[in-house]
Structures are given as C-alpha cells and as structure tokens.
Amino acid sequence: MDGNKKYMNPYLAGVLLGMLIVLSFFLSREGLGASGAFKRMVTKAQTVLMPSHVENPESNAHKYVADGKDPMKNRLVFMVMGMFVGGFISGAVHNRLKIKLQHNPKIKSRTRIIAAVVGGVFFGIGASFARGCTSGSGLNGMGTLATSGFVVVAFIFGTGYLFAYFFRKLWL
Amino acid sequence: MGPIFSTASEWNYVIALIIGIAFGYILEAAGFSTSRKLAGVFYGYDFVVLRVFFTAALTAMLGLAFFGYFGWLDLDNIYINPYYIGPAIVGGAVMGLGFIIGGFCPGTSVSAAAIGKVDAWFFLGGVLLGALIFDLAYPLYKDFFTGGARGKAMIYEDLGMGKEWFMLVFVIFGIIAFAATAIIQRKVAKRVNKY
C-alpha cells in the first residue's frame, strides 16, 4: 500500500492539465511530451557509442543531430527533467516517497519486472512509429483537433481493451 | 498575440522545465504514479486515466479555441502533429500493448519513478531500449514510416463537420463517457483486490 492514498480529484487534475497544455502552446508553440526526450537520450548515447550510425543521413537518429544539433538541447528533455522534479515534490507533499516494486501479490516480483521492461519496449517502439506517446501525440493531438491524435488514442485504448483479457493475471 | 516565443528561442527550455514540473506534479497528485490505477481503465475498477485524460483533452481543446477567438493565440502557427495513416495506427496499437503489459506510459512512468517506484524505472529502461530498437531496425520500415502522409489533417475536416459542431459532439461524448464509466466502476471496484 502507498503511504497516502488521497489523490487529487481527477476532473480537477484534468482541467489543470488541459490549462497547462494551452499555456504551453501559448508560450512555446508546442504542447507537452515525454517520449521525445527518451528518443533523444538514446541518440545522445549513440553519438558516443556508434557515431558513424548517427552521422549517416539515412538513419532515423540523424534527424536529431543534423546541422550539428545536440540531441539533448531540446525542450522535451527539459520537460522530462521537470517532470521528475514535479513528481518528486508531489510525492513528498503527499507522503508517498518510497522505494517500492509495486505489483499484484498474485504474481512474482520478477514477472512484474519483465512485464514492465517489455511494456516499456513496446511503448518506445510505438511512440516512435506514432511520432509521440500518449501525451505528445495523443493529448496534444486531441487538444489541437489533429486527426493523428484521435487515431493514436483510439488505437492505444482499443488495443489495450482487445488484449486486456490475455494479461488480466498481471493486474487482477 | 501568441505563440510568445519562436521555436528557436532558448526561453523554451526554461518554460519547458517549469511546465514539466507542473506536469509531473499533476500526474503524481492524480494517482498516475501507480500502475494499478492506470491499468484499472482496462478492467473497469478505476477509470482515473479516462477522467483525467479526456478532461485534459476537452479543456485544452476549448482553451485553445477561446485563445484563438480572442486573438490571443494564432492557431495557424501552433504545432499540429502530422498525420501518417499507417504509422499512427501501428504506433497506437503497439503502445496499447505496451500499456496493458507495462502498466505505464512514458509520462506516467516518470512521475512514478520520481517517487521511487522500481517497476517504473524498469519500464523507463524498456522505453529507451524500444527507442533504440526502432532506430536500429529503421531501414526495414523506412518507407512505411514516411508513407501515407496527410500533413496537418484536422479531425473535423476529415469527418466533414464544422469545427464548432465537432467540439460540441466531443464534449457531449466526454460527459456520457464520464457518467457511464462511473456506473461501471461502482460495480466492478468492489470485486477486485487492492495492492
């Protein structure tokens, strides 16, 4: 169990999040995002470990380093750094800071770890194909009425429901 | 009239950091730092994801529309995600699998990792690995990834509706979804175990 289970009213959280999206577009022309930061972290590591790959203009990573760009010098990288800080502050305020592997007691810790890694891999691949994750492609897309956002969200949740039965032992 | 800063402005880094702090705070405070709550949307015992997510989408939609009407923000000059039909469908479907298996999405896993959830750290490792795999195997699907480009496709145009009519329908759809899922949750939540 978490320390403190009192969570913010979800509709209030949604309104605050929506206003944050408007503010982001108003100030910086773009919305929220998370996966873009992780793609750039990978590219940054690749510039050290496999420099010839990122310098190849045919590679996908090349777009993050083209014209001498530093992949980490990107607003989404800063946003994700902020998200760690913000999440930590909320955890501290609400007495929820605790090192813990949270999982259904009916499954082993190892099963949860494998599922978390595999789920992350799927998300990393999917967010690359969809040019953004739940926030960058889905939330921004719906807020701006972009077709891409609605399609991506429909397929995230549609596939989730379609396969929920097969993975029910992980959660129920 | 907004947007205030051009894409090249370095102020965007400062703004992104501050907005990120608020973003991470809200996600954690809403309970997105626990995979159990997030996965609940797929089994009917907790619809917090749907509530927060669609309230945020509706608020952003209406807020941006009003900013446009009042002339505060040039809606033709904000970033609209380009629509690539195949990649959007495949990407969404693969992310759906990732969600039901991993119990997080990238943003929520950051807020969970920040309060010490070890499973979220493993998920983040997976996200990095997935991004690397996509990059290394890129030649296999380069044509698919760049194909089916529809540019700045807008949902109301694709549906042949006026923008205002679409917004009205979306708001009504949202309210019905909020009410229906509240009823479902009341019935299901009693029957599942808590952890």
Interface residues (C-beta under 8 A of the other chain):
Chain A: M1 D2 Y7 M8 P10 Y11 A13 G14 V15 L16 L17 G18 M19 L20 I21 V22 L23 S24 F25 F26 L27 S28 R29 E30 G31 L32 A34 S35 F38 K39 M41 V42 T43 Q46 E58 S59 N60 A61 K73 R75 L76 F78 M79 V80 M81 G82 M83 F84 V85 G86 G87 F88 I89 S90 G91 H94 R96 L97 K98 I99 K100 L101 Q102 H103 N104 P105 K106 R112 I113 A115 A116 V117 V118 G119 G120 V121 F122 F123 G124 I125 G126 A127 S128 F129 A130 R131 G132 C133 T134 S135 G136 S137 G138 L139 N140 G141 M142 G143 T144 L145 A146 T147 S148 G149 F150 V151 V152 V153 A154 F155 I156 F157 G158 T159 G160 Y161 L162 F163 A164 F167 R168 L170 W171 L172
Chain B: G2 P3 I4 F5 S6 T7 N12 Y13 V14 I15 A16 L17 I18 I19 G20 I21 A22 F23 G24 Y25 I26 L27 E28 A29 A30 G31 S33 T34 S35 R36 A39 G40 V41 F42 Y43 V48 R51 V52 F53 F54 T55 A56 A57 L58 T59 A60 M61 L62 G63 L64 F67 W72 L73 N77 I78 Y79 I80 N81 P82 Y83 Y84 I85 P87 A88 I89 V90 G91 G92 A93 V94 M95 G96 L97 G98 F99 I100 I101 G102 G103 F104 C105 P106 G107 T108 S109 V110 S111 A112 A113 A114 I115 G116 K117 V118 D119 A120 F122 F123 L124 G125 G126 V127 L128 L129 G130 A131 L132 I133 F134 D135 Y138 P139 K142 F145 R150 K152 A153 M154 I155 Y156 D158 K163 F166 M167 F178 V192 N193 K194 Y195
